[in-house]
Each structure stands twice: as C-alpha cells, then as structure tokens.
Amino acid sequence: MKTLPLTALATILALAACNSAPETTDNAAVNVADAADLDNFDDDAPPVIEDATQAAAVAVPAVPKAPAGAPAAETAPLADATQIEDEIRQGRGIQRIRHGEGWAWMRDGRILRTADDDGDNVAYFRGGEDRPFFVQHEGRSFAYQGDKPVREFDRDGRGRTPDADRTREANEAAREAREQRTRADRARQDAGRPDRRDGDRDRNRPGATPSPTPSPSP
C-alpha cells in the first residue's frame, strides 16, 4: 500500500478543512474543539429535555455571515437566523431536546431550531411556526417565504435566486426540516409524560418473586 508524503497529506487535510462548513456551538462558553459532535449519542436512548446551559455542548454548522455591503433586504434571513443562533448560544431560556433522530432547541415550548444527527440539515423556525424560514443543507443554505424557496446562499453568505435544481433541493431540505420538527415535538411530548417516566422506572425495577404456596399437612 502506498503512503502519502507528509507534505501531501497536510495539503489534503488543509483543503478538507477549507471545504468544510464553519461550525459553532450551542453554548457560547464552549469552543468548537471542546464540544461533542451531533452524532455522538445513543440513538436508542429515550428522548430528553435539557437545560441548554447545563448540558454538554454540541457543535453545529454556523449560519453564514452576510458579506459586507450586501443589501439588508437580501441578507435579512441570514440576520434572523443568526439572531436565533446567538440566543441559543447565550442560553436565554433555551431548552434542548435530544432524541433518537436528532436535536431541537426551544424556548417557552416553541421550537426554534432543529438538526438531524449528522448536521446535514439544520433548520430555523420563527417562534410557533411549523415551516422553516431558513435551512442549511449539505453546505448550502436556503431562505423561504412560506413554502417557496426564494434565496440560496453559499458558505460565504453570497446569495442568488435558486435555479430549478437548487429549488428542488431546497424543497427537499424544507420537507426534511418539517419532519424533523414533527419528530422533535413528539419527542418533547414523550419526554414530558409522567406515565412514560413511571413506565421507564417500572421496566427497570426488578420483578417481585411470588411466595410459594404452602403444601397441606399430611
């Protein structure tokens, strides 16, 4: 088996780092290098609702930054998503839902952001809405008006009108985001059910052994 020279290997790793989407964390007090990956948890574990400031931080794709001088009307979705990202990082009344198929961040019971367990589809929701207004999907980002994708952004925040292929991709990303939100909301309800918690305790409690029936005396 051929081995690459160290200089070539270093070049490949540097290019991979340049091509990867920038990351941030869901806790401003924790750096990306010290945060866990989104897929670093047990898929079969029951859903959990956590205080985002107390739980172990996870790394998520960062919202692209708007280029200097770009029109505010064009970059408004980036600004709105960045505001939610910052509020999550600051932990302003934020709770985090961890479930078998991904993550969600909410405030006052309203889901603000979802992420699948590999970070390929991260969606932002305005409070109480079930349709995303901004979705990051495999290195690209899409902004929506209702169900319609209206802008596409690259990793550097440069925007354009999506063509037919990108529109199909954006529609698929929005569909996945809505499904993620539905699953996260179901997990939120399940995690908060007292009967579920009692049931989990019952399943973990050793079963009682019945007393033997005494035999009659001869």
N, C-alpha and C positions, 0 to 999 in steps of 0.2 A: 504494500500500500504506500502510495506517495504521500509525503508530508510537505506541507507548505512552509516556505521560509517564514521566519518570524515577522519580517517586514511586510510580506504579502498578507499574512494573517491579520496583522494590525490594521492594514489598509481595509480589508474586508470588514472587520469589526467596526471601524470608523464609519464606513459607508452605511452599514446597517444601523448604526446609531443615528446617523443623519436622516435616514429614511423612516425611522420610527416616529410615531406621533409623540409630541411632548406630553409629559404626564404631570399631574398634580396629586394631592391627597385630599381626603375628606376631613382633614384636621390641620389647621394652619400651624399647629405646634409641632407637626411631624413632617420631616423631609421625605421625599420620594424614596430615597435609598433605605429608609428605616420603616417603610410601610409594606404591608403584605399585598400580594397580588390578588386580584378579584377571584381567581380560581383556586386560591389556597384555603379551601374549607371543604368540609364533608358534605357532598351532595345529598346524602340520605339523612342528614340531621334535621330535626324539626325546625320550623320557622321560629325566628327570634326577633323581638323588637328591642333595640339597644339605644341607650343614650349615645349619640354620635361623639360627644366629647370624652366619654369614658371608655368606649370600645377601642380595640386595636384599629389603627388607621389602615385604610386600603388606598392603593394607587389607582387613579382613573385617568383616562385621556383628558387633557386640558382643553378647554374651549379656545379656539384660535383667537389671537389678538387682532383687532382691526388695524389695517395699515394706516399710517399717519396720513392725514389729508383726505381719507375716504369719506364720501358723503354720509352724514349721520343717518339719513333715511335708509341707505343701503346696508349699513352696519348695525342697525337697531336690533336685529335678532341676536347678533354677537354680544351686544351690550346687555340685553335682557338675560341671556344665558349666563354670561359672566357674573351678573349680579346674583343669580341663584347659586352659582358655583361658590362665590365669595361668602354668601350667607351660610351655606353648608359648611364651608371651611371654618367659619367663625363659631359655628355651633349655636346659632341663635334659635333656641327652641327646637333644634333638629333631632329627630329620632331616625334610626336606621333599621330597615327590615332586611334580615338575612334569611334567604330561603334557598331551596334546592336548585333553583334555576337562575338565580341572580340576586340582585340587590335593589333596594329602593330607599330614598331619603324623603322624609315627610316632615311637615310642620302642622300642628293642630289637626292631625288626621288626614291632611291633604298631601298627596304625593307630588313632589317637585321634580324628582329625577329618578330614572331607572337605569340599570346597567345589566347586561347579560353577564354570565360568569366568566367570559373571556375578554370583555371590554370592547367587543367589535360593534356593539350597538348601544350607545348611551343617549338617552332622550331626556329632554327638559319639558316640563309642563307648567303652565301658569296655574296658580292655585285653584284646585277644584275642577279643572278641565280634564277630560279623558283623552284628548287628542294632543300630541306633542306639537310645539311650535318650532322646535329645533332638535335635530337628530344628528349625532356623529356616527358615521357608518364606515368602518374599514378605511380610515384615513381621509374621508371626505365628510363634509357637513352640509346639511340641507335645512333651509328655513321654509316654513309653511304658513299659508293663510287658510285657515280651516283645514281641509284635506288636500289642498293643492300646493305642491312644491313650487316655490317662486324664486328661490335663490340657491345657488350651490357655492360653497366656499372650499378653498383648498386649505392646506395646513398652515399657510401664512396669512389666512384671513382674506385672501383676494376672492371677490365674488363675481359671479356671472349668472346669466339665465341658463338653467339646465336644458340640455338638448334632449332628444327623445330617449336615448339610452339612459342618461342620468335621471330623467323623470321616472322611468320605470324603476331604477334603483332606489330613488327617493321614496316612491310609493311603497316598495317592499320594506324599506327601513322603517317607515311610519307604521306599516302593518305590524311588524315585529315589535315596535315600541308599544303599540296599543295592547298587544298580547302580553308583553312584559308587565305593563301596568295592571292588567286584569289579574295576572298571577300574583303580583306583589300585593294587590288589595285583598285577594283571597287569603294569602299568607298572613297579612295583617289581622284579618278577622280570626283566622285559626289560632294565631299566637295569643290573641286576647281572650279566647274562650276558656272560662274556668273549668268546664267539663273536660276539655282537652287536656288541660294541665292535670286535673284529677285522674283522668284516664291514663296519662303517662306514668303518674305515680303508682296507680294500681297495677300497671303492667310490670313495673319494676319491683313491686312488693312481692316477697316470697309467698307462695300459696299456702294456706293452712292445711295441715295434715289431719284428716278426721280421726277421732278417737276410735279405737277398736270396740266393736260391740261385745259385751261380756257374754261368755258362754254360760248356759244354765247349769246349775249344780246337778250332778247325777243323783 
